[in-house]
């Protein structure tokens, strides 16, 4: 089981007392370090109007990181399609692929201002009893994002990201346009060809990211694309997401069978007590996101302990705090194996935030060593190695408009 590949999801967090430039330099360094440690992928998220997050443009971050690394796959987790076009997305990734061919994952998400955790259209096939999956994985009560829908800040974000009068294209149609532009098969409704250069023919692996068994899971499954489910964003609906995706899946030129990555928030240290101390800033940070204030600069443990908590605040972050994996490498690896078993994940995507960059690097290092040790223990006689890298099929010819 520990031969499951591990990847990295990075928000480019800004720690208190530091700058966006510091955060970006730290992320590029972390990409180098995790490449050395054998992580399979390094993905950048996209967030806007967050004072404590510098990850506003995955494509720009990917270009900078590609120049500083050589083998690790790089991707978006995810590009928000609601405020961009299929053409701009394909051209951006095609431009990077031109200099760094065969290393890019184009992760597509539903977008700008729409809260995660949408109501699923398919029921989970995996039973959940008393908040637990059959193997004991915690599945907390569903968190409601309804309070964010009327947030002035969310409305402002959409206003600033969209051109005046612009409306977002239908998500599924936009995915089809991206696949067609990559494949060189795009035709307008009038039959006019369009060829994205750079972009057409790029060796880019397309992923769909989703937090439920709804539209994103259906779009990924119906097109035979890879799917990334978010335990770290919406733990209550992760089983719905992966079950929904598999129920919708049809073999394609991209995949013969479903392929799933599942994310988890993780902090690893030499012992459980140290890890809990390093993870102390997580609660206030999640609270700032879920109140729509915008992610704060990631606090020190001392700053986090000084945060005044109300019962309402605690309820706001409880599911995220309870489902974060924090502790020694052995403890966290056990929890990750439980997550993998419950979801049937083909890969796991690890997101780790600590105030100090060295602690963050160390967390990934300790986890990689433990993951590798478990593989060697279960496969006696095998040489020392880091988590395996996934095999990839070629992108294929894409979809027709």
C-alpha positions as CSV (number, residue, x, y, z in Angstrom):
1,X,0.0,0.0,0.0
2,X,2.8,2.4,0.8
3,X,3.9,2.0,-2.9
4,X,1.1,4.5,-3.6
5,X,2.8,7.7,-5.1
6,X,2.8,10.8,-3.0
7,X,2.4,14.3,-4.5
8,X,2.5,17.8,-3.1
9,X,-0.3,20.5,-3.2
10,X,1.1,24.0,-2.5
11,X,-0.9,27.2,-1.8
12,X,2.2,29.3,-1.5
13,X,1.3,30.3,2.0
14,X,2.7,33.6,3.4
15,X,3.8,33.2,7.0
16,X,3.3,36.1,9.4
17,X,6.3,38.4,9.3
18,X,7.2,37.4,5.8
19,X,6.4,38.5,2.3
20,X,4.9,37.1,-0.9
21,X,8.4,37.0,-2.3
22,X,9.6,34.9,0.6
23,X,6.7,32.5,0.1
24,X,7.4,32.0,-3.5
25,X,11.1,31.4,-2.9
26,X,10.2,28.9,-0.2
27,X,7.8,27.1,-2.6
28,X,10.4,26.8,-5.3
29,X,12.9,25.4,-2.7
30,X,10.2,23.0,-1.5
31,X,9.7,21.8,-5.0
32,X,13.4,21.1,-5.4
33,X,13.5,19.3,-2.0
34,X,10.4,17.1,-2.8
35,X,11.8,16.3,-6.2
36,X,14.9,15.0,-4.4
37,X,12.8,13.0,-2.0
38,X,10.9,11.3,-4.8
39,X,7.5,12.9,-4.7
40,X,5.6,12.3,-7.9
41,X,3.9,15.7,-8.5
42,X,4.0,19.3,-7.3
43,X,0.8,21.2,-7.8
44,X,-0.1,24.8,-7.2
45,X,-3.5,25.9,-6.1
46,X,-5.2,29.1,-7.3
47,X,-6.6,31.6,-4.8
48,X,-7.5,35.3,-5.0
49,X,-7.9,38.2,-2.5
50,X,-6.1,36.2,0.3
51,X,-3.5,38.2,2.1
52,X,-1.9,35.0,3.4
53,X,-1.7,33.1,0.1
54,X,0.5,34.1,-2.8
55,X,-0.8,31.4,-5.2
56,X,-2.8,33.6,-7.5
57,X,-1.5,32.2,-10.8
58,X,-0.6,28.5,-11.1
59,X,0.8,29.0,-14.6
60,X,3.3,31.7,-13.5
61,X,4.3,29.6,-10.5
62,X,4.7,26.5,-12.6
63,X,6.9,28.3,-15.1
64,X,9.2,29.5,-12.4
65,X,9.3,26.1,-10.7
66,X,9.9,24.2,-13.9
67,X,13.0,26.2,-14.5
68,X,14.3,25.2,-11.0
69,X,13.5,21.5,-11.2
70,X,14.1,18.7,-13.8
71,X,12.0,15.6,-13.2
72,X,9.0,16.1,-10.9
73,X,5.7,16.6,-12.6
74,X,4.2,20.0,-12.1
75,X,0.6,21.0,-12.2
76,X,-2.3,23.1,-11.2
77,X,-4.6,22.1,-8.4
78,X,-6.6,23.7,-9.9
79,X,-7.0,26.3,-12.6
80,X,-10.3,28.0,-11.9
81,X,-12.2,27.9,-15.1
82,X,-15.0,30.3,-14.2
83,X,-13.0,33.4,-15.0
84,X,-10.9,32.3,-17.9
85,X,-11.3,30.9,-21.4
86,X,-10.3,27.5,-22.7
87,X,-7.9,29.2,-25.2
88,X,-6.1,31.2,-22.6
89,X,-5.7,28.1,-20.4
90,X,-4.3,25.9,-23.2
91,X,-2.0,28.7,-24.4
92,X,-0.5,29.3,-20.9
93,X,0.2,25.6,-20.3
94,X,1.4,25.1,-23.9
95,X,3.9,27.9,-23.5
96,X,5.4,26.2,-20.4
97,X,5.3,22.7,-22.1
98,X,7.3,24.2,-25.0
99,X,10.3,24.5,-22.8
100,X,9.5,21.7,-20.3
101,X,7.8,19.0,-22.4
102,X,6.0,16.1,-20.8
103,X,6.0,17.3,-17.2
104,X,2.7,19.2,-16.9
105,X,-0.6,18.3,-15.2
106,X,-3.5,20.6,-16.1
107,X,-5.8,20.3,-13.2
108,X,-9.2,22.0,-13.8
109,X,-11.5,23.3,-11.2
110,X,-15.0,24.8,-11.2
111,X,-14.1,28.2,-10.1
112,X,-14.2,31.7,-8.9
113,X,-16.2,32.3,-5.9
114,X,-18.2,29.1,-5.9
115,X,-17.7,27.3,-2.6
116,X,-16.6,23.7,-2.5
117,X,-18.7,20.9,-1.2
118,X,-21.6,21.3,-3.7
119,X,-24.5,18.9,-3.1
120,X,-23.8,15.6,-4.8
121,X,-26.0,14.2,-7.5
122,X,-25.1,10.6,-6.7
123,X,-25.2,8.9,-3.3
124,X,-22.0,7.4,-2.0
125,X,-21.7,3.7,-2.5
126,X,-19.5,3.4,0.6
127,X,-21.5,3.2,3.8
128,X,-20.7,5.7,6.6
129,X,-21.8,4.7,10.1
130,X,-21.5,7.1,13.0
131,X,-19.2,9.3,11.1
132,X,-16.8,6.6,10.0
133,X,-16.1,4.8,6.8
134,X,-16.0,0.9,7.1
135,X,-12.2,1.0,7.8
136,X,-12.6,3.7,10.5
137,X,-11.7,6.8,8.5
138,X,-13.4,9.9,9.9
139,X,-16.1,11.3,7.7
140,X,-17.4,14.4,9.6
141,X,-20.8,16.0,9.2
142,X,-21.2,18.1,6.0
143,X,-20.1,21.7,6.4
144,X,-22.5,24.2,4.9
145,X,-21.0,26.9,2.7
146,X,-24.3,28.7,2.3
147,X,-23.1,31.6,4.5
148,X,-20.5,32.4,1.8
149,X,-22.9,32.6,-1.1
150,X,-24.0,36.1,-0.1
151,X,-20.6,37.3,1.1
152,X,-19.7,40.7,-0.4
153,X,-16.1,39.6,-0.6
154,X,-17.0,36.6,-2.7
155,X,-19.1,38.8,-5.0
156,X,-16.2,41.3,-5.2
157,X,-13.8,38.5,-6.2
158,X,-16.1,37.5,-9.1
159,X,-16.5,41.1,-10.2
160,X,-12.8,41.7,-10.3
161,X,-12.0,38.4,-12.0
162,X,-14.6,38.7,-14.8
163,X,-14.8,41.3,-17.5
164,X,-17.8,43.6,-17.2
165,X,-20.9,41.8,-18.5
166,X,-19.0,38.5,-19.0
167,X,-20.6,35.2,-18.1
168,X,-18.8,32.0,-17.3
169,X,-19.0,29.2,-20.0
170,X,-20.6,26.0,-19.0
171,X,-18.0,23.9,-17.2
172,X,-18.4,20.7,-19.2
173,X,-18.3,22.6,-22.5
174,X,-15.2,24.4,-21.4
175,X,-13.5,21.1,-20.6
176,X,-14.4,19.8,-24.0
177,X,-13.0,22.9,-25.7
178,X,-9.7,22.5,-23.7
179,X,-9.4,18.9,-24.8
180,X,-10.2,19.8,-28.4
181,X,-7.7,22.7,-28.5
182,X,-5.0,20.4,-27.0
183,X,-5.7,17.8,-29.6
184,X,-6.0,20.2,-32.6
185,X,-9.6,19.1,-33.3
186,X,-11.5,22.3,-32.3
187,X,-14.3,23.5,-34.5
188,X,-16.6,26.4,-33.8
189,X,-20.4,25.8,-34.2
190,X,-19.9,27.4,-37.6
191,X,-17.2,24.8,-38.5
192,X,-14.2,27.2,-38.2
193,X,-11.0,25.6,-37.1
194,X,-8.9,27.1,-34.3
195,X,-5.3,26.0,-33.5
196,X,-3.7,27.1,-30.2
197,X,0.0,27.6,-30.8
198,X,1.7,27.0,-28.4
199,X,-0.7,24.5,-26.8
200,X,-1.9,22.2,-29.6
201,X,-0.1,18.9,-29.3
202,X,1.3,19.7,-25.8
203,X,2.0,16.6,-23.7
204,X,-0.2,17.7,-20.9
205,X,-2.1,15.4,-18.5
206,X,-5.6,16.7,-17.8
207,X,-7.1,16.2,-14.4
208,X,-10.5,17.3,-12.9
209,X,-10.6,18.4,-9.3
210,X,-13.8,18.0,-7.3
211,X,-15.2,18.0,-3.8
212,X,-18.4,16.0,-4.4
213,X,-20.0,13.5,-6.6
214,X,-21.7,16.2,-8.7
215,X,-20.7,18.0,-11.9
216,X,-17.0,17.7,-11.6
217,X,-17.0,14.0,-10.9
218,X,-19.4,13.4,-13.8
219,X,-17.3,15.5,-16.1
220,X,-14.2,13.6,-15.3
221,X,-15.8,10.2,-15.4
222,X,-17.8,10.7,-18.6
223,X,-14.6,11.8,-20.4
224,X,-12.3,9.2,-19.0
225,X,-10.1,11.7,-17.3
226,X,-8.1,11.6,-14.0
227,X,-9.9,12.8,-10.9
228,X,-8.6,14.5,-7.8
229,X,-10.9,14.4,-4.7
230,X,-10.4,16.8,-1.8
231,X,-10.4,15.2,1.6
232,X,-8.5,18.3,2.9
233,X,-11.1,20.8,1.6
234,X,-14.4,18.8,2.0
235,X,-13.8,15.7,4.1
236,X,-17.5,15.0,4.5
237,X,-18.0,14.4,0.8
238,X,-14.8,12.7,-0.3
239,X,-16.4,9.2,-0.5
240,X,-19.3,10.7,-2.6
241,X,-16.7,12.3,-4.9
242,X,-14.7,9.2,-5.6
243,X,-17.8,6.9,-5.8
244,X,-19.5,9.3,-8.1
245,X,-16.5,9.6,-10.4
246,X,-16.2,5.8,-10.7
247,X,-19.9,5.4,-11.3
248,X,-19.7,7.9,-14.2
249,X,-16.4,6.5,-15.7
250,X,-16.2,5.4,-19.3
251,X,-12.9,4.2,-20.7
252,X,-11.2,6.6,-23.1
253,X,-8.1,7.3,-25.1
254,X,-6.7,8.7,-21.8
255,X,-7.5,5.9,-19.4
256,X,-8.7,2.3,-19.4
257,X,-10.0,2.5,-15.9
258,X,-10.6,5.2,-13.2
259,X,-7.6,6.9,-11.7
260,X,-8.0,8.9,-8.5
261,X,-5.8,11.1,-6.3
262,X,-7.0,12.1,-2.9
263,X,-5.6,15.1,-0.9
264,X,-4.9,15.4,2.8
265,X,-3.6,18.1,5.2
266,X,-0.5,16.7,7.0
267,X,2.1,17.9,9.5
268,X,4.9,15.5,10.4
269,X,7.6,16.0,13.1
270,X,9.9,13.9,15.1
271,X,7.2,13.2,17.7
272,X,3.5,13.8,18.1
273,X,3.8,16.7,20.6
274,X,6.2,18.6,18.3
275,X,3.9,18.1,15.3
276,X,0.9,19.4,17.2
277,X,2.8,22.5,18.2
278,X,3.8,23.1,14.5
279,X,0.2,22.6,13.5
280,X,-1.3,25.1,15.9
281,X,-1.7,27.8,13.4
282,X,-4.1,25.8,11.2
283,X,-7.3,26.6,13.1
284,X,-7.1,30.4,12.9
285,X,-6.0,30.1,9.3
286,X,-9.0,27.9,8.2
287,X,-11.3,30.2,10.1
288,X,-10.1,33.2,8.1
289,X,-11.0,31.3,4.9
290,X,-14.4,30.1,6.0
291,X,-15.5,33.5,7.2
292,X,-14.7,34.9,3.7
293,X,-12.3,37.3,5.3
294,X,-9.5,35.9,3.1
295,X,-6.7,33.7,4.3
296,X,-4.6,35.4,6.9
297,X,-0.8,35.2,7.0
298,X,-0.1,31.8,8.6
299,X,0.4,32.4,12.3
300,X,3.2,31.2,14.6
301,X,2.1,28.7,17.3
302,X,2.3,31.6,19.8
303,X,0.1,33.8,17.7
304,X,-2.4,30.9,17.2
305,X,-2.7,30.3,20.9
306,X,-3.5,33.9,21.5
307,X,-6.4,33.8,19.1
308,X,-9.8,34.3,20.9
309,X,-12.1,31.4,20.1
310,X,-15.9,31.5,20.2
311,X,-18.1,28.4,20.0
312,X,-19.2,29.6,16.6
313,X,-15.6,29.8,15.4
314,X,-14.7,26.3,16.6
315,X,-17.7,24.9,14.8
316,X,-16.6,26.7,11.7
317,X,-13.3,24.8,11.5
318,X,-14.0,21.6,13.4
319,X,-14.3,19.2,10.4
320,X,-11.0,20.5,8.9
321,X,-9.1,20.3,12.2
322,X,-10.4,16.8,13.0
323,X,-9.4,15.4,9.7
324,X,-5.9,16.8,9.5
325,X,-3.2,14.2,10.0
326,X,-0.7,15.4,12.6
327,X,2.0,13.5,14.4
328,X,5.1,11.4,14.0
329,X,5.9,9.9,10.6
330,X,4.5,6.5,11.7
331,X,1.2,7.9,13.0
332,X,0.6,10.0,9.9
333,X,1.6,7.2,7.5
334,X,-1.0,5.0,9.2
335,X,-3.7,7.6,8.7
336,X,-2.7,8.1,5.1
337,X,-2.9,4.4,4.5
338,X,-6.4,4.4,6.1
339,X,-7.4,7.3,3.7
340,X,-6.1,5.4,0.7
341,X,-7.9,2.2,1.7
342,X,-11.2,4.0,2.3
343,X,-11.1,5.8,-1.0
344,X,-9.2,3.3,-3.2
345,X,-6.9,6.2,-4.2
346,X,-4.2,5.5,-6.8
347,X,-2.2,8.5,-5.4
348,X,-2.2,10.8,-2.4
349,X,-1.7,14.5,-2.6
350,X,-0.1,16.0,0.5
351,X,-0.6,19.6,1.6
352,X,1.5,20.8,4.5
353,X,1.7,24.3,6.0
354,X,3.8,25.4,8.9
355,X,5.0,28.8,9.9
356,X,8.7,28.0,9.5
357,X,9.9,26.8,6.1
358,X,12.4,24.4,7.5
359,X,9.7,22.6,9.5
360,X,7.6,22.3,6.3
361,X,10.5,20.8,4.4
362,X,11.3,18.4,7.3
363,X,7.7,17.3,7.4
364,X,7.8,16.2,3.8
365,X,11.2,14.6,4.3
366,X,10.1,12.5,7.4
367,X,7.0,11.3,5.6
368,X,8.9,10.3,2.4
369,X,11.3,8.3,4.5
370,X,8.6,6.5,6.4
371,X,6.6,5.8,3.2
372,X,9.7,4.4,1.5
373,X,10.6,2.3,4.6
374,X,7.1,0.7,4.5
375,X,7.5,-0.3,0.9
376,X,10.9,-1.9,1.5
377,X,9.4,-3.8,4.5
378,X,6.5,-5.2,2.5
379,X,8.8,-6.0,-0.5
380,X,11.9,-7.7,1.1
381,X,15.0,-7.6,-1.1
382,X,13.9,-4.5,-2.9
383,X,16.4,-1.7,-3.2
384,X,16.0,1.5,-1.1
385,X,13.7,3.8,-2.9
386,X,11.4,6.7,-2.6
387,X,7.6,6.5,-3.4
388,X,7.1,5.3,-7.0
389,X,6.3,7.6,-9.7
390,X,3.1,6.9,-11.6
391,X,3.2,5.6,-15.1
392,X,1.6,7.9,-17.7
393,X,-0.1,7.2,-21.0
394,X,0.2,9.7,-23.8
395,X,-2.4,12.5,-23.9
396,X,-4.0,11.1,-27.0
397,X,-6.0,13.0,-29.6
398,X,-8.3,14.8,-27.3
399,X,-12.1,15.4,-27.8
400,X,-13.9,16.9,-30.6
401,X,-16.0,20.0,-30.3
